[in-house]
Amino acid sequence: MVTSGTYEKFFEINDKKYSDIIDPRTGYPATGTKSVTIVCPDAELADALATAVFILGEKEGIAMIDQLNGIECLLVNEKDELRTSKKLKLNYYTKNEDSERQQTIKIVGQTEVTKI
């Protein structure tokens, strides 16, 4: 599992955050994505795919991952929405506003969007 994102390496100009991941098509920092995590048995391949998906963006990047066997993707876009490849099944926990108990939210495939 490998993650690429803007959470560590970035720079700010006029209160706007720019990624250190450069889109080779434009020569400018990639935009629209905050984080991409790739689940894959090969770390080097996962690293390359995480950067590629980050640059390609939500639609193109996830479509590419959906064509690959045994590889899944979790993407956080600039609106803080989670998007996943079709076969990724994800459970995560969030605090219930009415109590201290935790509740499980399931995200299956890219059709569901959950704010984080």
Order of alpha helices (4+ residues) and beta strands (2+ residues): beta-beta-beta-beta-beta-beta-alpha-alpha-beta-beta-beta-beta
